[in-house]
Amino acid sequence: MATKKIFPTKSSASLTPWLCIAALVILIDQLTKITIAKTFQLGEEKVITTFFNLVLAYNKGAAFSFLSDSGGWQRYFFTGIALAAAVFIIYLLKKHSGQRMFSWALALILGGAIGNVIDRMVYGHVIDFLDFHWPGLGHFPAFNVADSAICIGAGLFILDELRRVNR
């Protein structure tokens, strides 16, 4: 007589820390966006240093406001892409949960993607507030914690691939 396993398998149990990292990214991202949205008016800027401001900006597009003036369809398009990517990332995390750098990269990207999906679904746009600039060179497009996690995750992913190729 076959018995069912009532405890999670090793692969599903090892998925938990990576999902917790993604959840932490989402939490920090949403808390910072809520704080900025409640503290600032749209376009309001607070100078922090000679190269950094806090500013409330809305982005209806993707990175660097790509397709932000496209009439609204992009909200659902980018949400769909992010949700499909999230499902694929969870599959990869489950399959490769023992590969630490790869899984860190995926967890950060997952958390960032979901953080921005929440904005798109709740507000119809992504809330950005980190504004870096250099005298004479202008302002870098404003971004947020989710965007930062995605970029760090992408960097770790590239680093992991480079390490793998060199082995």
N, CA, C and O of each residue as an XYZ file, in Angstrom:
668
protein
N       0.842     -1.173      0.000
C       0.000      0.000      0.000
C       0.892      1.242      0.000
O       1.763      1.380      0.859
N       0.680      2.131     -0.946
C       1.478      3.350     -1.059
C       0.975      4.392     -0.071
O      -0.229      4.543      0.138
N       1.921      5.108      0.534
C       1.528      6.171      1.457
C       1.853      7.517      0.817
O       2.815      7.656      0.061
N       1.041      8.479      1.137
C       1.277      9.838      0.632
C       2.252     10.540      1.555
O       2.249     10.338      2.770
N       3.092     11.377      0.942
C       3.996     12.191      1.747
C       3.230     13.403      2.248
O       2.626     14.141      1.470
N       3.266     13.594      3.552
C       2.584     14.759      4.107
C       3.549     15.918      4.342
O       3.126     17.034      4.643
N       4.836     15.651      4.205
C       5.830     16.699      4.361
C       6.316     17.126      2.985
O       6.358     16.309      2.065
N       6.682     18.395      2.829
C       7.147     18.845      1.527
C       8.451     18.159      1.138
O       9.258     17.789      1.991
N       8.634     18.003     -0.142
C       9.883     17.423     -0.621
C      11.010     18.422     -0.425
O      10.781     19.605     -0.173
N      12.226     17.922     -0.545
C      13.380     18.801     -0.349
C      13.368     19.970     -1.323
O      13.677     21.098     -0.938
N      13.010     19.714     -2.592
C      13.036     20.786     -3.572
C      11.989     21.854     -3.271
O      12.263     23.040     -3.454
N      10.796     21.467     -2.815
C       9.790     22.481     -2.512
C      10.109     23.202     -1.208
O       9.807     24.388     -1.068
N      10.717     22.498     -0.248
C      11.091     23.147      1.005
C      12.201     24.158      0.768
O      12.235     25.198      1.427
N      13.107     23.877     -0.155
C      14.216     24.795     -0.400
C      13.795     25.992     -1.232
O      14.574     26.929     -1.409
N      12.587     25.973     -1.738
C      12.034     27.121     -2.460
C      11.658     28.243     -1.489
O      11.673     29.417     -1.858
N      11.328     27.888     -0.276
C      10.833     28.836      0.718
C      11.751     30.037      0.963
O      11.261     31.166      0.955
N      13.057     29.851      1.180
C      13.884     31.043      1.445
C      13.887     32.026      0.279
O      13.936     33.239      0.487
N      13.836     31.511     -0.932
C      13.870     32.394     -2.110
C      12.564     33.167     -2.241
O      12.561     34.339     -2.618
N      11.460     32.506     -1.928
C      10.172     33.205     -1.955
C      10.099     34.240     -0.825
O       9.469     35.286     -0.981
N      10.743     33.948      0.306
C      10.801     34.918      1.405
C      11.608     36.149      1.011
O      11.238     37.265      1.374
N      12.696     35.969      0.281
C      13.490     37.104     -0.201
C      12.644     37.943     -1.149
O      12.627     39.170     -1.044
N      11.941     37.292     -2.075
C      11.068     38.021     -3.002
C       9.989     38.780     -2.231
O       9.692     39.931     -2.552
N       9.401     38.141     -1.211
C       8.367     38.793     -0.405
C       8.926     39.998      0.345
O       8.240     41.011      0.481
N      10.159     39.901      0.832
C      10.794     41.023      1.521
C      11.008     42.195      0.565
O      10.790     43.348      0.937
N      11.431     41.905     -0.657
C      11.588     42.959     -1.670
C      10.246     43.639     -1.919
O      10.170     44.867     -1.971
N       9.190     42.847     -2.073
C       7.854     43.398     -2.312
C       7.431     44.284     -1.144
O       6.917     45.384     -1.350
N       7.644     43.810      0.076
C       7.262     44.564      1.266
C       7.990     45.907      1.334
O       7.360     46.950      1.512
N       9.311     45.879      1.192
C      10.096     47.122      1.250
C       9.684     48.058      0.117
O       9.531     49.262      0.324
N       9.505     47.500     -1.079
C       9.105     48.301     -2.235
C       7.767     48.991     -1.974
O       7.638     50.197     -2.182
N       6.788     48.241     -1.527
C       5.457     48.812     -1.324
C       5.432     49.816     -0.175
O       4.765     50.847     -0.271
N       6.147     49.530      0.901
C       6.201     50.483      2.025
C       6.838     51.802      1.614
O       6.354     52.870      1.992
N       7.918     51.737      0.846
C       8.571     52.982      0.411
C       7.670     53.751     -0.555
O       7.597     54.977     -0.479
N       6.991     53.058     -1.453
C       6.101     53.740     -2.401
C       4.916     54.379     -1.686
O       4.535     55.503     -2.010
N       4.335     53.686     -0.728
C       3.214     54.243      0.032
C       3.655     55.479      0.802
O       2.942     56.482      0.841
N       4.836     55.402      1.415
C       5.364     56.537      2.177
C       5.564     57.753      1.279
O       5.160     58.861      1.630
N       6.181     57.549      0.133
C       6.422     58.663     -0.794
C       5.097     59.215     -1.316
O       4.914     60.431     -1.369
N       4.172     58.335     -1.700
C       2.887     58.776     -2.254
C       2.074     59.579     -1.232
O       1.334     60.490     -1.604
N       2.212     59.244      0.045
C       1.464     59.968      1.084
C       2.177     61.256      1.507
O       1.547     62.156      2.062
N       3.479     61.350      1.251
C       4.281     62.473      1.711
C       4.466     63.552      0.644
O       4.603     64.730      0.971
N       4.470     63.155     -0.627
C       4.783     64.064     -1.729
C       3.573     64.279     -2.632
O       2.677     63.439     -2.706
N       3.567     65.401     -3.302
C       2.637     65.665     -4.401
C       3.338     65.249     -5.695
O       4.566     65.262     -5.769
N       2.559     64.879     -6.711
C       3.142     64.484     -7.991
C       4.098     65.564     -8.490
O       3.722     66.731     -8.606
N       5.323     65.171     -8.781
C       6.338     66.090     -9.280
C       7.130     66.806     -8.193
O       8.148     67.436     -8.482
N       6.677     66.717     -6.953
C       7.392     67.373     -5.853
C       8.747     66.711     -5.656
O       8.890     65.494     -5.780
N       9.735     67.539     -5.349
C      11.114     67.084     -5.245
C      11.705     67.509     -3.910
O      11.467     68.630     -3.461
N      12.466     66.638     -3.275
C      13.202     67.000     -2.055
C      14.670     66.688     -2.299
O      15.041     65.537     -2.531
N      15.499     67.719     -2.246
C      16.934     67.557     -2.452
C      17.526     66.873     -1.226
O      17.326     67.314     -0.094
N      18.258     65.788     -1.471
C      18.909     65.047     -0.392
C      20.408     65.324     -0.424
O      21.002     65.640      0.607
N      21.017     65.209     -1.589
C      22.442     65.521     -1.771
C      22.593     66.269     -3.095
O      21.605     66.571     -3.763
N      23.824     66.560     -3.460
C      24.075     67.252     -4.728
C      23.814     66.359     -5.934
O      23.767     66.846     -7.063
N      23.642     65.052     -5.708
C      23.422     64.135     -6.823
C      22.180     63.258     -6.650
O      21.926     62.385     -7.479
N      21.409     63.476     -5.592
C      20.257     62.621     -5.323
C      19.090     63.403     -4.749
O      19.254     64.195     -3.821
N      17.898     63.170     -5.315
C      16.649     63.756     -4.827
C      15.627     62.649     -4.614
O      15.727     61.568     -5.195
N      14.653     62.936     -3.780
C      13.435     62.140     -3.744
C      12.398     62.920     -4.539
O      12.294     64.139     -4.400
N      11.638     62.228     -5.367
C      10.630     62.882     -6.194
C       9.486     61.885     -6.422
O       9.728     60.687     -6.566
N       8.263     62.371     -6.452
C       7.143     61.495     -6.777
C       6.867     61.584     -8.270
O       6.509     62.639     -8.794
N       7.042     60.448     -8.943
C       6.802     60.374    -10.388
C       5.976     59.137    -10.685
O       6.105     58.117    -10.008
N       5.130     59.230    -11.695
C       4.321     58.098    -12.140
C       4.826     57.639    -13.500
O       5.095     58.451    -14.385
N       4.950     56.335    -13.648
C       5.425     55.762    -14.907
C       4.364     54.782    -15.407
O       4.140     53.739    -14.794
N       3.717     55.117    -16.512
C       2.703     54.235    -17.092
C       3.317     53.249    -18.073
O       2.633     52.359    -18.578
N       4.605     53.407    -18.340
C       5.282     52.528    -19.285
C       6.175     51.530    -18.580
O       5.908     51.104    -17.456
N       7.238     51.170    -19.268
C       8.223     50.233    -18.718
C       9.469     51.038    -18.337
O       9.382     52.233    -18.054
N      10.608     50.381    -18.333
C      11.859     51.034    -17.964
C      12.067     52.302    -18.790
O      11.827     52.320    -19.998
N      12.513     53.346    -18.124
C      12.777     54.646    -18.750
C      11.529     55.215    -19.427
O      11.631     55.942    -20.415
N      10.360     54.882    -18.894
C       9.059     55.336    -19.396
C       8.758     54.872    -20.813
O       7.982     55.509    -21.525
N       9.364     53.773    -21.224
C       9.120     53.200    -22.543
C       7.627     52.923    -22.714
O       7.032     52.243    -21.878
N       7.022     53.429    -23.765
C       5.600     53.281    -24.106
C       4.658     53.938    -23.099
O       3.494     53.550    -23.005
N       5.136     54.914    -22.355
C       4.282     55.523    -21.325
C       3.132     56.341    -21.915
O       2.129     56.562    -21.236
N       3.255     56.788    -23.146
C       2.198     57.590    -23.779
C       1.403     56.783    -24.797
O       0.996     57.321    -25.827
N       1.177     55.509    -24.526
C       0.556     54.627    -25.517
C      -0.930     54.366    -25.300
O      -1.467     53.433    -25.896
N      -1.598     55.131    -24.492
C      -3.043     55.028    -24.403
C      -3.597     54.070    -23.368
O      -4.819     53.984    -23.249
N      -2.803     53.355    -22.624
C      -3.293     52.519    -21.543
C      -3.165     51.022    -21.740
O      -3.130     50.283    -20.757
N      -3.093     50.549    -22.976
C      -2.981     49.103    -23.215
C      -1.713     48.532    -22.609
O      -1.672     47.359    -22.238
N      -0.662     49.368    -22.504
C       0.635     48.887    -22.020
C       0.567     48.433    -20.562
O       1.358     47.590    -20.139
N      -0.375     48.989    -19.789
C      -0.550     48.564    -18.391
C      -0.802     47.061    -18.330
O      -0.178     46.359    -17.534
N      -1.705     46.568    -19.159
C      -2.065     45.153    -19.161
C      -0.985     44.305    -19.839
O      -0.738     43.165    -19.445
N      -0.360     44.866    -20.844
C       0.720     44.166    -21.546
C       1.885     43.897    -20.601
O       2.351     42.762    -20.491
N       2.358     44.943    -19.917
C       3.487     44.779    -19.003
C       3.113     43.947    -17.786
O       3.954     43.220    -17.259
N       1.875     44.038    -17.330
C       1.412     43.197    -16.224
C       1.438     41.731    -16.646
O       1.900     40.874    -15.891
N       0.947     41.442    -17.843
C       0.945     40.063    -18.353
C       2.344     39.499    -18.490
O       2.601     38.355    -18.113
N       3.252     40.307    -19.034
C       4.648     39.860    -19.171
C       5.243     39.569    -17.797
O       5.897     38.544    -17.605
N       5.018     40.468    -16.845
C       5.587     40.287    -15.503
C       5.014     39.055    -14.815
O       5.748     38.325    -14.149
N       3.716     38.814    -14.967
C       3.119     37.637    -14.330
C       3.611     36.349    -14.980
O       3.861     35.364    -14.285
N       3.753     36.342    -16.298
C       4.309     35.163    -16.982
C       5.750     34.930    -16.531
O       6.155     33.794    -16.281
N       6.516     36.009    -16.429
C       7.903     35.896    -15.959
C       7.943     35.368    -14.527
O       8.806     34.556    -14.194
N       7.025     35.815    -13.681
C       6.984     35.364    -12.281
C       6.741     33.859    -12.206
O       7.383     33.164    -11.419
N       5.823     33.362    -13.014
C       5.549     31.917    -13.028
C       6.796     31.150    -13.473
O       7.152     30.133    -12.876
N       7.453     31.640    -14.519
C       8.662     30.990    -15.015
C       9.789     31.055    -13.986
O      10.527     30.085    -13.813
N       9.924     32.178    -13.312
C      10.963     32.333    -12.280
C      10.711     31.361    -11.129
O      11.654     30.749    -10.627
N       9.477     31.210    -10.711
C       9.174     30.262     -9.628
C       9.529     28.839    -10.057
O      10.071     28.066     -9.268
N       9.225     28.499    -11.294
C       9.620     27.190    -11.835
C      11.142     27.030    -11.770
O      11.640     25.994    -11.330
N      11.880     28.058    -12.210
C      13.351     27.986    -12.180
C      13.877     27.910    -10.750
O      14.830     27.179    -10.481
N      13.273     28.650     -9.844
C      13.697     28.599     -8.440
C      13.492     27.212     -7.853
O      14.342     26.707     -7.120
N      12.370     26.606     -8.176
C      12.095     25.265     -7.665
C      13.106     24.264     -8.222
O      13.585     23.385     -7.507
N      13.419     24.410     -9.499
C      14.330     23.482    -10.165
C      15.797     23.681     -9.757
O      16.559     22.716     -9.698
N      16.190     24.918     -9.480
C      17.598     25.235     -9.220
C      17.809     25.887     -7.853
O      18.716     26.705     -7.695
N      16.992     25.539     -6.877
C      17.059     26.217     -5.582
C      18.395     26.048     -4.866
O      18.710     26.829     -3.968
N      19.177     25.058     -5.238
C      20.479     24.856     -4.613
C      21.577     25.753     -5.169
O      22.661     25.830     -4.590
N      21.315     26.422     -6.268
C      22.309     27.329     -6.865
C      22.094     28.717     -6.271
O      21.190     29.447     -6.675
N      22.924     29.060     -5.325
C      22.681     30.252     -4.508
C      22.658     31.560     -5.276
O      21.685     32.306     -5.166
N      23.686     31.868     -6.046
C      23.717     33.156     -6.728
C      22.596     33.251     -7.768
O      21.944     34.288     -7.893
N      22.381     32.179     -8.500
C      21.318     32.128     -9.495
C      19.963     32.358     -8.819
O      19.134     33.113     -9.327
N      19.741     31.715     -7.687
C      18.473     31.842     -6.977
C      18.305     33.219     -6.337
O      17.194     33.748     -6.293
N      19.393     33.802     -5.842
C      19.336     35.188     -5.342
C      18.891     36.114     -6.463
O      18.008     36.952     -6.281
N      19.516     35.950     -7.629
C      19.181     36.788     -8.779
C      17.695     36.657     -9.112
O      16.996     37.657     -9.277
N      17.226     35.428     -9.208
C      15.828     35.197     -9.555
C      14.873     35.737     -8.489
O      13.836     36.313     -8.820
N      15.214     35.557     -7.227
C      14.349     36.039     -6.143
C      14.231     37.562     -6.167
O      13.146     38.105     -5.960
N      15.342     38.250     -6.420
C      15.307     39.718     -6.501
C      14.477     40.174     -7.701
O      13.679     41.105     -7.589
N      14.664     39.525     -8.837
C      13.899     39.880    -10.030
C      12.410     39.600     -9.793
O      11.561     40.410    -10.165
N      12.100     38.477     -9.185
C      10.713     38.119     -8.893
C      10.055     39.165     -7.991
O       8.959     39.641     -8.285
N      10.716     39.515     -6.909
C      10.169     40.510     -5.988
C       9.962     41.858     -6.655
O       8.939     42.510     -6.448
N      10.934     42.274     -7.455
C      10.803     43.544     -8.163
C       9.680     43.535     -9.175
O       8.917     44.496     -9.274
N       9.578     42.456     -9.923
C       8.521     42.360    -10.936
C       7.144     42.407    -10.290
O       6.256     43.110    -10.771
N       6.964     41.671     -9.214
C       5.654     41.650     -8.549
C       5.368     42.999     -7.880
O       4.226     43.458     -7.872
N       6.393     43.625     -7.325
C       6.208     44.957     -6.736
C       5.665     45.950     -7.748
O       4.774     46.736     -7.426
N       6.187     45.926     -8.958
C       5.698     46.837     -9.988
C       4.336     46.409    -10.536
O       3.540     47.261    -10.932
N       4.058     45.112    -10.566
C       2.732     44.638    -10.988
C       1.673     45.150    -10.013
O       0.598     45.575    -10.434
N       1.967     45.113     -8.734
C       1.017     45.619     -7.737
C       0.669     47.067     -8.044
O      -0.503     47.442     -8.022
N       1.674     47.881     -8.328
C       1.432     49.288     -8.675
C       0.535     49.413     -9.898
O      -0.435     50.170     -9.892
N       0.864     48.668    -10.944
C       0.079     48.762    -12.186
C      -1.387     48.395    -11.948
O      -2.290     49.033    -12.489
N      -1.611     47.377    -11.145
C      -2.981     46.924    -10.903
C      -3.736     47.853     -9.942
O      -4.928     48.096    -10.131
N      -3.059     48.368     -8.925
C      -3.732     49.202     -7.924
C      -3.874     50.651     -8.396
O      -4.934     51.254     -8.234
N      -2.810     51.211     -8.978
C      -2.798     52.638     -9.324
C      -2.911     52.921    -10.828
O      -3.258     54.033    -11.225
N      -2.623     51.926    -11.653
C      -2.616     52.152    -13.097
C      -1.278     52.657    -13.603
O      -1.129     52.925    -14.795
N      -0.309     52.788    -12.717
C       1.044     53.235    -13.059
C       1.999     52.767    -11.963
O       1.572     52.347    -10.887
N       3.276     52.845    -12.250
C       4.295     52.496    -11.267
C       4.757     53.778    -10.588
O       4.982     54.794    -11.245
N       4.895     53.722     -9.276
C       5.373     54.869     -8.512
C       6.897     54.822     -8.472
O       7.484     53.844     -8.009
N       7.529     55.879     -8.957
C       8.982     56.025     -8.924
C       9.328     57.204     -8.031
O       8.561     58.162     -7.935
N      10.494     57.135     -7.372
C      10.831     58.225     -6.453
C      12.321     58.446     -6.241
O      12.705     59.449     -5.640
N      13.159     57.555     -6.708
C      14.613     57.732     -6.540
C      15.146     58.461     -7.765
O      15.039     57.963     -8.886
N      15.718     59.638     -7.552
C      16.144     60.509     -8.653
C      17.622     60.859     -8.496
O      17.989     61.712     -7.689
N      18.461     60.188     -9.280
C      19.889     60.489     -9.286
C      20.200     61.418    -10.453
O      19.602     61.311    -11.524
N      21.138     62.326    -10.235
C      21.522     63.273    -11.285
C      22.964     63.703    -11.078
O      23.500     63.647     -9.971
N      23.567     64.127    -12.156
C      24.940     64.610    -12.104
C      24.989     65.975    -12.761
O      24.434     66.167    -13.843
N      25.655     66.933    -12.110
C      25.741     68.282    -12.686
C      26.305     68.228    -14.111
O      27.333     67.602    -14.369
N      25.615     68.889    -15.004
C      26.043     68.941    -16.397
C      25.573     67.761    -17.233
O      25.571     67.844    -18.462
N      25.174     66.670    -16.598
C      24.727     65.497    -17.343
C      23.223     65.269    -17.236
O      22.672     64.482    -18.006
N      22.555     65.926    -16.318
C      21.106     65.798    -16.187
C      20.687     64.695    -15.245
O      21.491     64.137    -14.498
N      19.406     64.401    -15.304
C      18.791     63.433    -14.392
C      18.648     62.077    -15.064
O      18.271     61.978    -16.232
N      18.956     61.041    -14.303
C      18.661     59.674    -14.705
C      17.155     59.497    -14.482
O      16.623     60.095    -13.546
N      16.450     58.715    -15.284
C      15.009     58.535    -15.015
C      14.775     58.014    -13.595
O      15.508     57.155    -13.105
N      13.746     58.549    -12.951
C      13.426     58.125    -11.587
C      13.071     56.637    -11.581
O      12.542     56.102    -12.555
N      13.375     55.989    -10.462
C      13.102     54.559    -10.326
C      12.703     54.267     -8.895
O      12.512     55.197     -8.112
N      12.572     52.999     -8.530
C      12.091     52.628     -7.205
C      12.838     51.400     -6.688
O      13.766     50.917     -7.336
N      12.439     50.902     -5.536
C      13.093     49.744     -4.923
C      12.932     48.498     -5.797
O      13.872     47.716     -5.942
N      11.743     48.312     -6.378
C      11.514     47.152     -7.251
C      12.469     47.185     -8.445
O      13.067     46.169     -8.798
N      12.605     48.356     -9.060
C      13.522     48.491    -10.195
C      14.960     48.186     -9.773
O      15.715     47.546    -10.506
N      15.322     48.656     -8.581
C      16.674     48.398     -8.065
C      16.901     46.907     -7.869
O      17.959     46.387     -8.223
N      15.913     46.214     -7.306
C      16.032     44.762     -7.091
C      16.166     44.035     -8.425
O      16.963     43.104     -8.546
N      15.397     44.452     -9.423
C      15.487     43.836    -10.747
C      16.881     44.036    -11.338
O      17.459     43.103    -11.895
N      17.417     45.239    -11.221
C      18.758     45.520    -11.767
C      19.842     44.739    -11.029
O      20.739     44.179    -11.659
N      19.767     44.697     -9.703
C      20.742     43.923     -8.923
C      20.617     42.442     -9.280
O      21.624     41.757     -9.458
N      19.390     41.954     -9.383
C      19.174     40.559     -9.776
C      19.750     40.268    -11.156
O      20.384     39.232    -11.359
N      19.536     41.171    -12.100
C      20.094     40.987    -13.449
C      21.620     40.964    -13.403
O      22.257     40.168    -14.093
N      22.203     41.846    -12.581
C      23.657     41.851    -12.429
C      24.176     40.547    -11.842
O      25.179     40.008    -12.312
N      23.502     40.038    -10.820
C      23.892     38.751    -10.228
C      23.735     37.608    -11.229
O      24.559     36.695    -11.277
N      22.674     37.670    -12.022
C      22.452     36.653    -13.056
C      23.608     36.638    -14.054
O      24.119     35.574    -14.402
N      24.014     37.812    -14.509
C      25.150     37.917    -15.452
C      26.424     37.412    -14.797
O      27.177     36.654    -15.409
N      26.677     37.827    -13.551
C      27.862     37.377    -12.824
C      27.859     35.856    -12.664
O      28.893     35.209    -12.833
N      26.705     35.293    -12.341
C      26.587     33.845    -12.192
C      26.890     33.137    -13.511
O      27.577     32.116    -13.524
N      26.385     33.671    -14.610
C      26.653     33.073    -15.924
C      28.132     33.169    -16.284
O      28.701     32.218    -16.820
N      28.754     34.299    -15.997
C      30.184     34.454    -16.273
C      31.020     33.454    -15.448
O      31.978     32.862    -15.946
N      30.633     33.291    -14.196
C      31.335     32.298    -13.348
C      31.148     30.902    -13.884
O      32.084     30.102    -13.876
N      29.948     30.594    -14.350
C      29.655     29.277    -14.879
C      30.444     29.000    -16.155
O      30.948     27.893    -16.345
N      30.553     29.988    -17.019
C      31.291     29.845    -18.283
C      32.778     29.627    -18.000
O      33.439     28.877    -18.718
N      33.304     30.267    -16.972
C      34.733     30.156    -16.651
C      35.098     28.853    -15.971
O      36.286     28.578    -15.804
N      34.135     28.038    -15.569
C      34.443     26.759    -14.904
C      34.840     25.711    -15.884
O      35.131     24.580    -15.496
